[in-house]
Amino acid sequence: AKVFSFLHEIGHIINMDSVENEQVYYNNFKNRIYNSYHEAFKTYRNIPTESLADKTAIDLMIKYNCEIYSIMNEVTLSVAKSEIDFWNEF
């Protein structure tokens, strides 16, 4: 979760200029009344800047999974790749 959160914030930086009227989306989100926490969460995730940041985080996790695994587990890239390959066998 920490890695995703970090990469999500990187996604905001990468996509900073790609969404117009970001403030309008946030204001609409804040001013709406929701029937449940789930509905509010889902609506928030669909704000264009949030969904772009999510997508960027996911794309980075897929593209750099071995490097991320290596850093998070304090192992070399070759060990990370070996362990990832082992778990992918199942």
Stockholm file with secondary structure:
# STOCKHOLM 1.0

chainA/1-90         AKVFSFLHEIGHIINMDSVENEQVYYNNFKNRIYNSYHEAFKTYRNIPTESLADKTAIDLMIKYNCEIYSIMNEVTLSVAKSEIDFWNEF
#=GR chainA/1-90 SS CHHHHHHHHHHHHHTTTSCSCHHHHHHHHHHSCCSSHHHHHHHHHTSHHHHHHHHHHHHHHHHTHHHHHHHHHTCCHHHHHHHHHHHHTC
#=GC SS_cons        CHHHHHHHHHHHHHTTTSCSCHHHHHHHHHHSCCSSHHHHHHHHHTSHHHHHHHHHHHHHHHHTHHHHHHHHHTCCHHHHHHHHHHHHTC
//
